[in-house]
Amino acid sequence: MNYNEPPPDDADLPGILAELTDRAASADLGTRQEAFEQIYELAYKVQDKASATVPTLIDGLLDPDPKIGESALWALHYCAPDSIGPLVECLAHPLAFVRERAAHSLGNIGETACHAASARLRPLLADTEDAVRQRAAWALGLMHDTSDRTVALLADMAGKASPADAGAALHALGNIGKSAGGASLSSHRSLVLAALDRPTPNVRRWALYAAEWVGLEAQVWADVLVDILRRDDAREVRLEALSTLKELAPSVDLSAAVPALIARLEEPVQEGPRACEVLGEMRPRPTAAIPALREALMNDDLVRPAGQALWRIERRAEALIPAMRRVFDEDGESICDLICEIGPDASPLIPDVIKALGEENWDLQWAAADALRAMASSDPMVMPPLMQALSHPSPIVRSASARALAAIGAAAIEPLRALLNDASAPHGVWAAYALGEMGPAAAAAMDDLRPGMRAGAEPRASCCAIAMVRIAADVEAVSSLIAMLRRGDQSAPRQAAIKALGELGPMAMAAADVLEALVDDEDYDVAEEAARALMVIRGSPQ
């Protein structure tokens, strides 16, 4: 599927759907497969506008060909709510694969289908076919059916001898518990905790997922997880335990878990990084883990997670720099992420980060610009590559570089003013953005921003106006920002303009009418930002 290709115009859609429906009825299997796949791709893009194909898709659900059946069940998901009723009827079909496919599609639809489908799915938990029972449980979990009847039936299924049935039921209970929150599965605590000792790893994994909602006190729950970490022989179960321990680590005492966590560092690909994350979140800081974490820095796969944990525990960047430099060429993006956490103490790595900023990998360049921002260094070697990056093809790299220049502060003001005043430089707009990000520290640039707002072309004029608000709360910018919003520019510039107006508060009252109109904008982010700004402008700050 080409996700970037736009959907067809609404006017053309009926004809396209009619043609695909005709092809889906072909006697040739290949033609039918292709037609159902195209209906699925179209339904993905237009959602319930494809609901005219629901009868055809139900026929596909009944087709014995697995490829057609899969395309149909996914397309029916996107055609909800019109597809829900026909799918519910298919739950009683005599063919098991049809019942399983219908349950699958309803589960994908989720909560929207719960009211109509739950009562018809519950009997399938006792279906004669394994796949149907397990898919029905899965669907009820995704629908977040929190009714006592459904939870009781799933709990009964979780106690069955079949590992596949038990795993499916526990997975569903975990989804339902997560939806309901709190101790929503407390009445089945004994059953769920007992499943942690079942011989099948998949059952134990999903029992862990459900056990979070049985109402154990946080410290008791943490102790259970640590015990699992010590004794369970299945990696997927230990990984689940580590993920949950990371969430608990700041609020419980995990000091007794340090030896078990250190032991996991011997598994550098999956468990080692997660163990590092737990150690990095612990309170009080686990200083006993420092020697093991320093040793872990010798393993290239653990440099980033072990380095992050060490930084959080002892705040000594000098111990991390050699390892970070050693793996930078191979893992520059994640090392830049670590630099963002360390900040100025990572400045010995500036040459490596500048080199990354000049690479052809846009994600790496973005990460490098963010890292330079975090280090906020006024080292003379930093300025030229950042100024050059303001003309990068990617707006994400340009904005990250502008923020990095803003973090440098005073040393960057004159080069940014020169760029702003260069009419031949189309990327001068990013100089205005960077100066605005500096705030009051860039007051010396106001004399350059004002003429840029008054006479400059877009988007430079609007960026100058936004910067004037950020630097000096200059109300002269209001009329320029109102004009920009009335033009209906792209989402991101409009959000920036609205945010700037909100920062002016009651001084931007002249913009109230245009903001009021934007509260109902089809762009959700624009509408939300407009509502926030209006509250502040009208004297009702959040």
C-alpha positions as CSV (number, residue, x, y, z in Angstrom):
1,M,0.0,0.0,0.0
2,N,1.2,3.5,-0.8
3,Y,0.4,5.3,2.4
4,N,1.5,8.7,0.9
5,E,-0.9,8.5,-2.0
6,P,-4.0,10.6,-1.3
7,P,-7.5,9.1,-1.3
8,P,-9.7,9.6,-4.3
9,D,-12.1,12.5,-4.5
10,D,-15.5,11.8,-2.9
11,A,-17.2,12.3,-6.2
12,D,-15.1,9.5,-7.8
13,L,-15.5,7.1,-4.9
14,P,-18.8,5.5,-5.8
15,G,-17.6,4.6,-9.3
16,I,-14.3,3.1,-7.9
17,L,-16.1,1.1,-5.3
18,A,-18.6,-0.2,-7.9
19,E,-15.8,-1.4,-10.1
20,L,-14.0,-3.1,-7.3
21,T,-17.2,-4.8,-6.2
22,D,-17.7,-6.2,-9.7
23,R,-14.1,-7.5,-9.8
24,A,-14.5,-9.0,-6.3
25,A,-17.3,-11.3,-7.7
26,S,-15.0,-12.7,-10.5
27,A,-14.6,-16.5,-10.8
28,D,-10.8,-16.0,-11.1
29,L,-9.1,-16.3,-7.7
30,G,-6.3,-13.9,-8.5
31,T,-8.7,-11.2,-9.7
32,R,-10.7,-11.6,-6.5
33,Q,-7.7,-11.4,-4.3
34,E,-6.5,-8.3,-6.0
35,A,-9.9,-6.7,-5.7
36,F,-10.4,-7.4,-2.0
37,E,-6.9,-6.1,-1.3
38,Q,-7.7,-2.9,-3.1
39,I,-10.9,-2.5,-1.3
40,Y,-9.0,-2.9,2.0
41,E,-6.4,-0.3,1.0
42,L,-9.2,2.1,-0.1
43,A,-11.2,1.5,3.2
44,Y,-8.0,2.2,5.2
45,K,-7.8,5.7,3.5
46,V,-11.5,6.6,3.4
47,Q,-12.8,4.7,6.4
48,D,-16.6,4.4,6.6
49,K,-17.0,6.1,3.2
50,A,-16.3,2.6,1.8
51,S,-19.3,1.1,3.7
52,A,-21.1,0.5,0.4
53,T,-18.8,-2.5,0.0
54,V,-19.9,-4.1,3.3
55,P,-22.0,-6.8,1.6
56,T,-19.2,-7.7,-0.7
57,L,-16.7,-7.8,2.2
58,I,-19.0,-10.1,4.1
59,D,-18.9,-12.4,1.1
60,G,-15.1,-12.2,1.3
61,L,-15.2,-13.1,5.0
62,L,-17.0,-16.3,3.9
63,D,-14.4,-17.0,1.2
64,P,-12.2,-20.0,2.0
65,D,-9.1,-18.2,0.6
66,P,-7.1,-16.9,3.5
67,K,-5.8,-13.9,1.6
68,I,-9.3,-12.7,0.7
69,G,-10.5,-13.4,4.2
70,E,-7.8,-11.3,5.8
71,S,-8.3,-8.4,3.4
72,A,-12.1,-8.5,4.1
73,L,-11.8,-8.6,7.9
74,W,-9.5,-5.6,7.9
75,A,-11.6,-3.6,5.5
76,L,-14.7,-4.4,7.5
77,H,-12.9,-2.9,10.5
78,Y,-12.5,0.4,8.7
79,C,-16.1,0.3,7.5
80,A,-17.5,0.5,11.1
81,P,-20.0,1.3,12.3
82,D,-22.0,0.0,9.3
83,S,-20.1,-3.3,9.3
84,I,-20.8,-4.1,13.0
85,G,-24.2,-5.6,12.6
86,P,-23.3,-7.9,9.7
87,L,-20.1,-9.0,11.5
88,V,-22.1,-9.9,14.7
89,E,-24.4,-12.1,12.5
90,C,-21.3,-13.9,11.2
91,L,-20.4,-15.0,14.8
92,A,-23.1,-17.7,14.5
93,H,-21.9,-19.0,11.1
94,P,-21.4,-22.8,10.9
95,L,-17.9,-22.4,9.5
96,A,-15.3,-21.9,12.2
97,F,-13.0,-19.8,10.1
98,V,-15.9,-17.3,9.5
99,R,-16.6,-17.0,13.2
100,E,-12.9,-16.5,13.9
101,R,-12.6,-13.8,11.2
102,A,-15.7,-12.0,12.4
103,A,-14.4,-12.0,16.0
104,H,-11.0,-10.7,14.7
105,S,-12.6,-7.8,12.8
106,L,-14.9,-6.9,15.7
107,G,-11.9,-6.9,18.1
108,N,-10.1,-4.5,15.7
109,I,-13.1,-2.2,15.8
110,G,-12.9,-2.2,19.6
111,E,-15.1,-0.4,22.1
112,T,-17.4,0.9,19.3
113,A,-18.6,-2.7,18.8
114,C,-18.8,-3.7,22.4
115,H,-22.5,-3.1,23.0
116,A,-23.6,-5.0,19.9
117,A,-21.1,-7.8,20.0
118,S,-20.2,-8.8,23.5
119,A,-23.3,-10.9,24.2
120,R,-22.7,-12.8,21.0
121,L,-19.0,-13.2,21.6
122,R,-19.3,-14.7,25.1
123,P,-20.7,-18.0,24.0
124,L,-17.8,-18.4,21.6
125,L,-15.5,-18.7,24.7
126,A,-16.8,-22.3,24.8
127,D,-16.7,-22.9,21.1
128,T,-15.5,-26.3,19.9
129,E,-12.7,-24.7,17.8
130,D,-9.5,-23.5,19.5
131,A,-9.0,-20.6,17.2
132,V,-12.5,-19.3,17.7
133,R,-12.3,-19.5,21.5
134,Q,-9.0,-17.7,21.6
135,R,-10.0,-15.0,19.1
136,A,-13.3,-14.3,20.9
137,A,-11.4,-13.8,24.2
138,W,-8.9,-11.5,22.4
139,A,-11.8,-9.5,20.9
140,L,-13.6,-9.1,24.2
141,G,-10.4,-7.8,25.7
142,L,-9.9,-5.2,23.0
143,M,-13.5,-4.1,23.3
144,H,-12.8,-3.4,27.0
145,D,-15.9,-5.3,28.0
146,T,-15.7,-4.8,31.8
147,S,-19.0,-6.5,32.5
148,D,-19.0,-8.9,35.4
149,R,-20.3,-11.7,33.2
150,T,-17.5,-11.3,30.6
151,V,-14.8,-11.1,33.3
152,A,-16.1,-14.2,35.1
153,L,-16.2,-16.2,31.8
154,L,-12.6,-15.1,30.9
155,A,-11.4,-16.0,34.4
156,D,-12.9,-19.5,34.0
157,M,-11.2,-19.8,30.7
158,A,-7.9,-18.6,32.2
159,G,-8.0,-21.5,34.6
160,K,-8.3,-24.2,31.8
161,A,-5.5,-26.6,31.2
162,S,-5.0,-25.5,27.6
163,P,-2.1,-23.0,27.6
164,A,-3.4,-21.3,24.5
165,D,-6.8,-20.8,26.0
166,A,-5.3,-19.6,29.3
167,G,-2.9,-17.2,27.6
168,A,-5.7,-15.7,25.4
169,A,-8.0,-15.2,28.4
170,L,-5.3,-13.6,30.6
171,H,-4.4,-11.3,27.7
172,A,-8.0,-10.3,27.5
173,L,-8.3,-9.8,31.3
174,G,-5.2,-7.6,31.2
175,N,-6.7,-5.4,28.5
176,I,-10.0,-5.2,30.5
177,G,-8.1,-4.4,33.8
178,K,-6.1,-1.7,32.1
179,S,-9.3,-0.1,30.7
180,A,-11.1,-0.3,34.1
181,G,-8.0,0.7,36.1
182,G,-7.4,0.3,39.8
183,A,-8.0,-3.1,41.4
184,S,-10.6,-4.1,38.8
185,L,-9.5,-7.8,38.8
186,S,-9.1,-8.1,42.5
187,S,-11.8,-10.7,42.8
188,H,-9.7,-13.0,40.6
189,R,-6.4,-12.3,42.3
190,S,-5.7,-15.9,43.3
191,L,-6.3,-17.2,39.9
192,V,-4.1,-14.6,38.1
193,L,-1.2,-14.9,40.6
194,A,-1.4,-18.7,40.4
195,A,-0.9,-18.4,36.6
196,L,2.5,-16.9,37.2
197,D,3.6,-20.4,38.1
198,R,2.1,-22.1,35.0
199,P,4.7,-24.1,33.0
200,T,4.0,-22.3,29.7
201,P,6.0,-19.0,29.3
202,N,3.2,-17.4,27.2
203,V,0.7,-18.0,30.0
204,R,3.1,-16.5,32.6
205,R,3.7,-13.5,30.4
206,W,0.0,-12.6,30.1
207,A,-0.6,-13.4,33.8
208,L,2.0,-10.7,34.5
209,Y,0.0,-8.3,32.3
210,A,-3.2,-9.1,34.2
211,A,-1.7,-9.2,37.6
212,E,-1.1,-5.4,37.6
213,W,-4.8,-4.9,38.1
214,V,-5.5,-7.4,40.9
215,G,-4.9,-4.8,43.7
216,L,-1.5,-5.7,45.1
217,E,0.1,-2.9,47.1
218,A,2.9,-1.4,45.1
219,Q,5.8,-2.8,47.2
220,V,4.3,-6.3,47.3
221,W,3.8,-6.2,43.5
222,A,7.4,-5.0,43.0
223,D,8.6,-7.9,45.2
224,V,6.6,-10.4,43.1
225,L,8.3,-9.0,39.9
226,V,11.8,-9.2,41.4
227,D,11.1,-12.8,42.4
228,I,10.1,-13.5,38.8
229,L,13.2,-11.8,37.5
230,R,15.4,-14.1,39.7
231,R,13.7,-17.4,38.9
232,D,11.8,-17.4,35.6
233,D,13.7,-19.1,32.8
234,A,11.8,-17.4,30.0
235,R,13.2,-14.3,28.5
236,E,9.8,-12.9,27.4
237,V,8.5,-13.2,31.0
238,R,11.6,-11.5,32.4
239,L,11.3,-8.7,29.8
240,E,7.7,-8.1,30.9
241,A,8.8,-8.0,34.5
242,L,11.5,-5.5,33.8
243,S,9.2,-3.2,31.9
244,T,6.8,-3.1,34.9
245,L,9.6,-2.6,37.3
246,K,10.8,0.4,35.4
247,E,7.4,2.0,36.1
248,L,7.5,1.1,39.7
249,A,11.1,2.0,40.4
250,P,10.7,5.6,41.4
251,S,8.1,4.8,44.1
252,V,9.2,1.5,45.7
253,D,12.2,0.1,47.4
254,L,14.1,-2.0,44.9
255,S,17.4,-2.1,46.7
256,A,17.2,-5.9,47.1
257,A,16.7,-6.2,43.3
258,V,20.1,-4.8,42.4
259,P,21.9,-8.2,42.2
260,A,19.2,-9.6,39.9
261,L,19.3,-6.5,37.7
262,I,23.1,-6.6,37.5
263,A,22.8,-10.3,36.4
264,R,20.5,-9.2,33.5
265,L,23.4,-7.0,32.1
266,E,24.8,-10.2,30.8
267,E,22.0,-10.2,28.2
268,P,23.0,-7.0,26.3
269,V,20.5,-7.1,23.4
270,Q,17.2,-7.0,25.2
271,E,17.3,-7.5,29.0
272,G,20.5,-5.5,29.6
273,P,19.1,-2.2,28.3
274,R,15.8,-2.7,30.3
275,A,17.7,-3.5,33.5
276,C,19.7,-0.3,33.0
277,E,16.5,1.6,32.6
278,V,15.2,0.2,35.9
279,L,18.5,1.1,37.7
280,G,18.3,4.6,36.3
281,E,14.8,5.1,37.6
282,M,15.5,3.8,41.1
283,R,15.2,5.9,44.3
284,P,17.4,6.1,46.2
285,R,20.1,5.8,43.6
286,P,21.6,2.3,43.4
287,T,25.3,3.2,43.9
288,A,26.0,-0.5,44.4
289,A,25.4,-1.0,40.7
290,I,28.1,1.5,39.6
291,P,30.9,-1.0,39.1
292,A,28.8,-3.3,37.0
293,L,27.4,-0.5,34.9
294,R,30.9,0.8,34.3
295,E,31.9,-2.6,33.1
296,A,28.8,-2.7,30.9
297,L,30.2,0.4,29.1
298,M,32.7,-2.0,27.5
299,N,29.9,-3.6,25.6
300,D,28.9,-1.5,22.6
301,D,25.3,-2.6,22.8
302,L,25.0,-1.2,26.4
303,V,26.8,2.1,26.1
304,R,23.7,4.2,25.7
305,P,21.5,2.5,28.4
306,A,24.4,1.9,30.9
307,G,25.7,5.5,30.3
308,Q,22.2,6.9,31.0
309,A,21.9,4.9,34.2
310,L,25.4,5.9,35.4
311,W,24.7,9.6,34.7
312,R,21.5,9.5,36.7
313,I,23.2,7.7,39.6
314,E,26.5,9.5,39.9
315,R,26.4,12.5,37.5
316,R,30.0,12.0,36.2
317,A,30.1,12.5,32.5
318,E,33.9,12.1,32.3
319,A,33.5,8.4,33.0
320,L,31.1,8.1,30.1
321,I,32.8,10.2,27.3
322,P,35.3,7.6,26.1
323,A,32.7,4.9,25.6
324,M,30.2,7.3,24.0
325,R,32.9,8.4,21.5
326,R,33.9,4.8,20.8
327,V,30.4,3.9,19.5
328,F,29.4,7.3,18.1
329,D,30.0,6.4,14.5
330,E,27.8,3.3,14.7
331,D,25.2,4.6,17.1
332,G,25.3,8.4,16.8
333,E,21.6,9.0,17.1
334,S,21.1,7.3,20.4
335,I,24.4,8.8,21.8
336,C,23.0,12.2,20.8
337,D,19.9,11.4,22.8
338,L,22.1,10.6,25.8
339,I,23.9,13.9,25.3
340,C,20.6,15.7,25.4
341,E,20.1,14.3,28.9
342,I,23.7,15.0,30.1
343,G,23.8,18.6,28.7
344,P,26.9,20.8,28.9
345,D,29.0,18.2,30.7
346,A,29.1,16.3,27.3
347,S,30.9,19.1,25.6
348,P,34.0,17.0,24.9
349,L,31.9,15.3,22.2
350,I,31.2,18.5,20.3
351,P,33.5,17.6,17.4
352,D,31.7,14.2,17.0
353,V,28.3,15.9,17.1
354,I,29.3,18.5,14.5
355,K,30.5,15.8,12.2
356,A,27.1,14.1,12.6
357,L,25.3,17.3,11.7
358,G,27.1,17.2,8.4
359,E,26.0,13.6,7.5
360,E,23.4,12.8,5.0
361,N,21.1,11.0,7.5
362,W,18.4,13.5,8.4
363,D,17.4,11.7,11.6
364,L,21.0,11.8,12.8
365,Q,21.3,15.5,11.8
366,W,18.1,16.3,13.8
367,A,19.5,14.4,16.8
368,A,22.8,16.2,16.4
369,A,21.2,19.6,16.4
370,D,19.2,18.7,19.5
371,A,22.5,17.5,21.2
372,L,24.2,20.8,20.4
373,R,21.2,22.7,21.8
374,A,21.5,20.6,25.1
375,M,25.2,21.4,25.4
376,A,24.5,25.1,24.7
377,S,28.1,25.7,24.0
378,S,29.5,29.0,22.7
379,D,32.5,27.3,21.4
380,P,33.4,29.1,18.1
381,M,33.4,25.8,16.1
382,V,29.7,25.3,16.9
383,M,28.2,28.3,15.2
384,P,29.1,27.8,11.5
385,P,27.6,24.3,11.1
386,L,24.4,25.4,12.9
387,M,24.1,28.5,10.7
388,Q,24.6,26.3,7.6
389,A,22.0,23.8,8.9
390,L,19.3,26.6,8.8
391,S,19.2,26.0,5.1
392,H,18.8,22.2,5.4
393,P,16.1,20.6,3.2
394,S,14.3,19.3,6.3
395,P,12.2,21.8,8.3
396,I,12.7,19.5,11.4
397,V,16.5,19.8,11.1
398,R,16.2,23.6,10.4
399,S,14.0,24.1,13.5
400,A,16.2,22.0,15.7
401,S,19.3,24.0,14.5
402,A,17.5,27.3,15.2
403,R,16.7,26.1,18.7
404,A,20.4,25.2,19.2
405,L,21.4,28.6,18.1
406,A,18.9,30.1,20.5
407,A,20.4,28.1,23.4
408,I,23.9,29.5,22.6
409,G,22.5,32.9,23.4
410,A,24.4,36.2,23.1
411,A,27.2,34.8,20.8
412,A,24.6,33.9,18.2
413,I,22.6,37.2,18.1
414,E,24.8,39.1,15.6
415,P,25.1,36.2,13.1
416,L,21.4,35.7,13.2
417,R,20.7,39.4,12.7
418,A,23.0,39.5,9.7
419,L,21.1,36.5,8.2
420,L,17.7,38.1,9.0
421,N,18.8,41.3,7.1
422,D,20.1,39.4,4.1
423,A,17.1,39.6,1.7
424,S,18.8,37.1,-0.7
425,A,18.8,34.4,2.0
426,P,15.4,32.5,2.0
427,H,16.3,30.8,5.2
428,G,16.4,34.1,7.1
429,V,13.0,33.1,8.4
430,W,14.8,30.7,10.7
431,A,17.0,33.5,12.0
432,A,13.7,35.2,13.2
433,Y,12.6,31.9,14.7
434,A,15.9,31.4,16.6
435,L,15.8,35.0,17.9
436,G,12.3,34.5,19.1
437,E,13.3,31.4,20.9
438,M,15.9,33.4,22.8
439,G,13.2,35.6,24.3
440,P,14.2,38.9,26.1
441,A,17.9,38.0,25.7
442,A,17.6,38.9,22.0
443,A,16.3,42.5,22.6
444,A,19.0,43.9,20.4
445,A,17.4,42.3,17.4
446,M,14.1,44.2,17.7
447,D,15.2,46.9,15.3
448,D,15.7,44.2,12.7
449,L,12.5,42.3,13.4
450,R,10.1,45.2,13.2
451,P,10.9,46.1,9.5
452,G,10.9,42.4,8.7
453,M,7.4,42.2,10.0
454,R,6.1,45.3,8.3
455,A,7.6,44.8,4.9
456,G,8.9,41.3,4.7
457,A,7.4,38.5,2.5
458,E,5.7,35.5,4.1
459,P,6.6,33.5,6.1
460,R,9.4,35.8,7.2
461,A,6.9,38.6,8.3
462,S,4.9,36.3,10.5
463,C,8.0,34.8,12.1
464,C,9.3,38.3,12.8
465,A,6.0,39.1,14.4
466,I,6.1,36.0,16.6
467,A,9.7,36.8,17.6
468,M,8.7,40.3,18.6
469,V,6.1,38.9,21.0
470,R,8.5,36.4,22.4
471,I,11.2,39.0,22.9
472,A,9.4,42.1,24.0
473,A,5.6,41.3,24.2
474,D,5.2,43.8,21.4
475,V,1.5,44.4,20.7
476,E,2.3,45.8,17.2
477,A,2.7,42.2,16.1
478,V,-1.0,41.4,16.8
479,S,-2.4,42.7,13.5
480,S,0.2,40.9,11.5
481,L,-0.6,37.6,13.3
482,I,-4.3,38.1,12.8
483,A,-3.7,38.6,9.1
484,M,-1.7,35.4,8.9
485,L,-4.4,33.4,10.7
486,R,-7.1,34.8,8.3
487,R,-5.1,33.6,5.3
488,G,-5.4,30.0,6.7
489,D,-1.7,29.0,6.5
490,Q,-0.4,25.5,7.3
491,S,-1.0,24.0,10.8
492,A,2.4,24.5,12.4
493,P,2.7,28.3,11.6
494,R,-0.9,28.9,12.7
495,Q,-0.2,27.1,16.0
496,A,2.9,29.2,16.6
497,A,1.0,32.4,15.8
498,I,-1.9,31.4,18.1
499,K,0.5,30.5,20.9
500,A,2.2,33.9,20.6
501,L,-1.1,35.7,20.9
502,G,-1.9,33.7,24.0
503,E,1.4,34.8,25.5
504,L,0.3,38.4,25.1
505,G,-2.8,37.7,27.2
506,P,-5.4,40.5,27.3
507,M,-3.1,42.7,25.2
508,A,-4.2,40.5,22.2
509,M,-7.9,41.1,22.7
510,A,-8.1,42.3,19.1
511,A,-7.5,38.7,18.0
512,A,-10.4,37.2,20.0
513,D,-12.8,37.1,17.0
514,V,-10.4,35.3,14.7
515,L,-9.4,32.9,17.5
516,E,-13.1,32.2,18.3
517,A,-13.6,31.1,14.7
518,L,-10.5,28.8,14.9
519,V,-11.9,26.9,18.0
520,D,-14.0,24.9,15.5
521,D,-11.1,24.5,13.0
522,E,-10.9,21.1,11.3
523,D,-7.3,20.9,12.4
524,Y,-7.6,19.6,16.0
525,D,-4.2,21.0,17.1
526,V,-5.1,24.5,15.8
527,A,-8.5,24.4,17.5
528,E,-7.0,23.3,20.8
529,E,-4.4,26.0,20.7
530,A,-7.0,28.6,19.9
531,A,-9.2,27.6,22.8
532,R,-6.2,27.8,25.2
533,A,-5.2,31.2,23.9
534,L,-8.7,32.6,24.2
535,M,-8.9,31.5,27.8
536,V,-5.8,33.5,28.6
537,I,-6.7,36.5,26.5
538,R,-10.1,36.8,28.2
539,G,-8.6,36.6,31.6
540,S,-9.3,32.9,32.5
541,P,-5.8,31.3,32.5
542,Q,-5.7,27.5,32.7
